[in-house]
Amino acid sequence: MSEASLGKHAGGGHPHAGGPEPSYAERSRTLMHLGRAGNLSTLSRKQPGWPFGSLMPYALDSHGRPLFLISSMAMHTQNLAGDSRASLLVIEAAGDDDPLGAGRVTVLGNAAALDPAESAAVRELYLARHQNARYWVDFEDFAFHRLEVVEVYFVGGFGVMGWVSPQDYTQAEPDPLADHATRILAHMNADHRDALVTLARRFAGIDAEEATMNSVDRLGFHLRLKTAEGMRGARINFIREVRDTQQARAVLVEMVRDG
């Protein structure tokens, strides 16, 4: 999909720069969906009042609640037995050298062990996410725990942050492009940089020397632009919502061709 294959047509601009984006609740659910492990913070029993951090693999149930498979011998499990309050920090994989530019979400809640009836269903869900856990899932000292969400805090990069209620978080769904975004970005940045420069000019009104697509969702995408004045960012919305890679490609073709 070079710019030639996307189509070339000098046309008027569209009001799609800086338009609506997925909510913080949707972005939180998307980030949690894509992640596989986070930093679990519990309250230390050995040093009362001090937070204790642990690397924690997790899976999600249908409401976005984190599920853990943890040993009774682990320090974090002992901490939870004394105080169920905990938080899980999940960080988006950084695309450049600045980790503070990556999205992250902190889920606060109360963690408790599941009863055997619930554990049977959770077992298959968890193993689908972490296949290596099958080697210890049936050990007597291991049990499934669930973090009941009390509140969520989302950070989408510099200046993008806010609290998300548990109701909004559990009712939101991961973005439909989430599992394909990495491939879309790699394809556009490797093969269609000229097209991205064209989209920046037509839909954001920015003349860029170079353009990189650094995120994409059902409503649009973000570009990182190298201009004569320095680096800039721009949000461009699709001309209509997309739900899969085929729709995304068709809309991008149309935007470059008829922009």
C-alpha positions as CSV (number, residue, x, y, z in Angstrom):
1,M,0.0,0.0,0.0
2,S,2.5,2.6,-1.2
3,E,1.2,6.1,-1.7
4,A,0.5,5.2,-5.3
5,S,-1.5,2.2,-4.3
6,L,-3.3,4.2,-1.6
7,G,-4.1,6.7,-4.3
8,K,-3.1,10.3,-5.1
9,H,-5.6,13.1,-5.4
10,A,-5.2,16.7,-4.5
11,G,-8.3,17.6,-2.7
12,G,-9.7,19.7,0.1
13,G,-9.1,18.9,3.8
14,H,-11.4,17.1,6.2
15,P,-12.2,18.1,9.8
16,H,-10.7,14.9,11.2
17,A,-7.7,16.3,13.1
18,G,-7.9,16.2,16.9
19,G,-11.3,14.5,16.9
20,P,-12.8,12.1,19.4
21,E,-10.7,9.3,20.9
22,P,-11.5,6.2,22.8
23,S,-12.3,6.9,26.4
24,Y,-9.8,6.4,29.2
25,A,-11.9,3.4,30.2
26,E,-11.6,1.8,26.8
27,R,-7.9,2.6,26.7
28,S,-7.4,1.1,30.1
29,R,-9.2,-2.1,29.1
30,T,-7.2,-2.3,25.9
31,L,-3.9,-1.9,27.7
32,M,-4.8,-4.5,30.2
33,H,-6.0,-6.8,27.4
34,L,-2.6,-6.5,25.7
35,G,-0.5,-6.9,28.8
36,R,0.6,-10.2,30.3
37,A,2.3,-9.1,33.5
38,G,2.5,-6.1,35.8
39,N,3.8,-4.8,39.1
40,L,1.6,-6.0,41.9
41,S,1.9,-3.8,45.0
42,T,0.7,-5.2,48.4
43,L,1.1,-3.9,52.0
44,S,4.0,-5.5,53.7
45,R,3.3,-7.7,56.8
46,K,7.0,-7.6,57.8
47,Q,7.3,-3.8,57.5
48,P,3.8,-2.6,58.2
49,G,2.7,0.3,56.1
50,W,5.3,-0.2,53.4
51,P,4.4,-1.1,49.9
52,F,5.9,-4.3,48.5
53,G,6.3,-4.7,44.8
54,S,6.2,-8.1,42.9
55,L,6.3,-9.0,39.2
56,M,2.9,-10.6,38.6
57,P,1.6,-12.5,35.5
58,Y,-2.1,-12.1,35.1
59,A,-5.1,-12.9,33.0
60,L,-8.4,-11.1,32.7
61,D,-12.0,-12.3,33.2
62,S,-14.9,-11.0,31.1
63,H,-15.2,-7.9,33.3
64,G,-11.5,-7.0,33.0
65,R,-10.7,-8.1,36.5
66,P,-7.1,-9.4,36.9
67,L,-6.6,-13.0,37.8
68,F,-3.5,-14.3,39.5
69,L,-2.1,-17.8,40.2
70,I,0.0,-17.4,43.3
71,S,1.7,-19.6,45.9
72,S,0.9,-19.4,49.6
73,M,4.6,-19.3,50.2
74,A,5.0,-16.1,48.2
75,M,5.5,-12.8,50.1
76,H,2.8,-11.0,48.2
77,T,0.3,-13.8,49.1
78,Q,1.2,-13.5,52.8
79,N,0.8,-9.8,52.5
80,L,-2.7,-10.2,51.0
81,A,-3.7,-12.5,53.8
82,G,-3.1,-9.6,56.2
83,D,-4.6,-6.9,54.0
84,S,-6.4,-7.5,50.8
85,R,-5.8,-4.0,49.3
86,A,-3.5,-4.1,46.3
87,S,-2.7,-2.4,43.0
88,L,-1.5,-3.7,39.7
89,L,0.6,-1.5,37.4
90,V,0.7,-2.5,33.7
91,I,2.9,-0.6,31.3
92,E,2.6,-0.4,27.5
93,A,5.7,-1.5,25.6
94,A,7.6,1.7,24.9
95,G,8.1,2.4,21.2
96,D,11.1,4.7,21.7
97,D,13.8,5.7,24.3
98,D,11.3,7.6,26.5
99,P,9.5,5.2,28.9
100,L,7.4,8.2,30.3
101,G,5.8,8.5,26.8
102,A,4.3,5.0,27.1
103,G,0.7,4.4,28.3
104,R,0.2,2.7,31.6
105,V,-2.7,1.8,33.9
106,T,-2.9,1.2,37.6
107,V,-5.8,-1.0,38.8
108,L,-6.6,-0.6,42.5
109,G,-8.7,-3.2,44.3
110,N,-9.1,-6.0,46.8
111,A,-7.5,-9.4,46.1
112,A,-9.0,-12.6,47.4
113,A,-8.6,-16.3,46.7
114,L,-11.3,-17.9,44.6
115,D,-13.4,-20.8,45.8
116,P,-13.0,-24.2,44.0
117,A,-16.1,-23.7,41.9
118,E,-14.8,-20.5,40.4
119,S,-11.3,-21.8,40.1
120,A,-12.3,-24.5,37.6
121,A,-13.5,-22.0,35.0
122,V,-10.6,-19.5,35.7
123,R,-8.1,-22.3,35.3
124,E,-8.7,-22.7,31.6
125,L,-8.8,-19.0,31.0
126,Y,-5.5,-18.4,32.8
127,L,-3.7,-21.3,31.1
128,A,-4.8,-20.0,27.7
129,R,-2.9,-16.8,28.5
130,H,0.1,-18.5,30.4
131,Q,0.6,-22.0,29.0
132,N,3.8,-22.6,31.1
133,A,1.7,-22.3,34.2
134,R,0.3,-25.8,33.5
135,Y,3.5,-27.2,35.2
136,W,2.5,-25.8,38.6
137,V,-1.2,-24.9,38.4
138,D,-2.1,-28.1,40.3
139,F,0.4,-27.8,43.1
140,E,-1.3,-27.7,46.4
141,D,0.2,-24.4,47.5
142,F,-1.0,-22.5,44.4
143,A,-4.4,-20.9,44.2
144,F,-6.2,-18.4,42.0
145,H,-6.9,-14.9,43.2
146,R,-9.0,-12.2,41.7
147,L,-8.5,-8.4,42.1
148,E,-11.9,-6.8,42.6
149,V,-11.6,-3.4,41.0
150,V,-12.1,-0.3,43.2
151,E,-10.7,2.3,40.9
152,V,-8.4,2.7,37.9
153,Y,-5.9,5.4,37.0
154,F,-4.9,5.8,33.3
155,V,-1.9,7.6,31.9
156,G,-1.6,7.9,28.1
157,G,1.6,9.8,28.0
158,F,2.5,13.4,28.8
159,G,-0.5,15.4,29.9
160,V,-3.0,12.5,29.3
161,M,-4.2,11.1,32.5
162,G,-7.3,10.6,34.7
163,W,-9.3,8.4,37.0
164,V,-11.7,5.7,35.7
165,S,-14.6,4.5,37.7
166,P,-14.9,0.7,38.3
167,Q,-18.3,0.8,36.5
168,D,-16.9,2.5,33.4
169,Y,-13.9,0.2,33.4
170,T,-15.8,-3.1,33.6
171,Q,-18.4,-2.0,31.0
172,A,-15.7,-0.9,28.5
173,E,-14.3,-3.3,25.9
174,P,-10.8,-3.5,24.4
175,D,-10.3,-1.7,21.1
176,P,-11.2,-4.1,18.2
177,L,-7.8,-3.3,16.5
178,A,-5.8,-4.0,19.7
179,D,-4.5,-7.4,18.7
180,H,-3.6,-6.1,15.2
181,A,-2.2,-2.6,16.0
182,T,1.4,-3.6,16.1
183,R,1.2,-5.1,12.6
184,I,-0.7,-2.1,11.2
185,L,1.9,0.3,12.6
186,A,4.8,-1.8,11.3
187,H,3.3,-2.0,7.9
188,M,2.4,1.7,7.6
189,N,5.8,2.8,8.9
190,A,7.8,0.5,6.7
191,D,6.0,0.8,3.5
192,H,3.8,3.9,3.5
193,R,5.7,6.9,5.0
194,D,4.8,9.0,2.0
195,A,1.2,8.3,2.5
196,L,1.5,9.3,6.2
197,V,3.0,12.6,5.2
198,T,0.1,13.2,2.8
199,L,-2.4,12.4,5.6
200,A,-0.7,14.8,7.9
201,R,-0.9,17.6,5.4
202,R,-4.5,17.0,4.3
203,F,-6.1,16.1,7.6
204,A,-4.0,17.9,10.2
205,G,-2.8,20.9,8.1
206,I,0.9,20.1,8.9
207,D,3.6,20.0,6.4
208,A,6.0,17.3,7.6
209,E,9.3,16.1,6.3
210,E,8.7,12.6,7.9
211,A,5.8,11.0,9.6
212,T,5.5,7.9,11.8
213,M,2.2,6.3,12.9
214,N,2.7,5.5,16.6
215,S,-0.8,4.3,17.6
216,V,-4.0,3.3,16.0
217,D,-7.5,2.5,17.3
218,R,-11.1,2.1,15.9
219,L,-11.5,5.9,15.6
220,G,-8.2,7.0,14.2
221,F,-4.5,7.2,14.7
222,H,-1.6,9.3,16.1
223,L,1.3,10.6,14.0
224,R,4.7,11.7,15.2
225,L,5.9,14.3,12.7
226,K,9.3,15.8,11.8
227,T,8.8,19.4,10.6
228,A,11.0,22.3,9.9
229,E,10.1,23.7,13.3
230,G,10.8,20.5,15.1
231,M,8.9,17.4,16.2
232,R,5.2,17.5,16.5
233,G,2.3,15.2,17.2
234,A,-1.1,15.0,15.5
235,R,-4.3,13.0,16.1
236,I,-6.2,12.2,12.9
237,N,-9.6,10.5,13.0
238,F,-10.8,8.0,10.4
239,I,-13.7,9.2,8.2
240,R,-15.7,6.4,9.8
241,E,-15.2,3.9,12.6
242,V,-13.3,0.7,11.7
243,R,-13.6,-2.7,13.4
244,D,-10.9,-4.8,11.7
245,T,-7.8,-4.6,9.6
246,Q,-9.6,-4.8,6.2
247,Q,-11.8,-1.8,7.2
248,A,-8.8,0.1,8.4
249,R,-7.0,-0.4,5.1
250,A,-10.0,0.6,3.1
251,V,-10.5,3.8,5.0
252,L,-6.8,4.7,4.7
253,V,-7.0,4.2,1.0
254,E,-10.0,6.4,0.7
255,M,-8.5,9.1,2.9
256,V,-5.4,9.4,0.8
257,R,-7.2,9.1,-2.5
258,D,-10.1,11.5,-1.8
259,G,-8.7,13.7,1.0
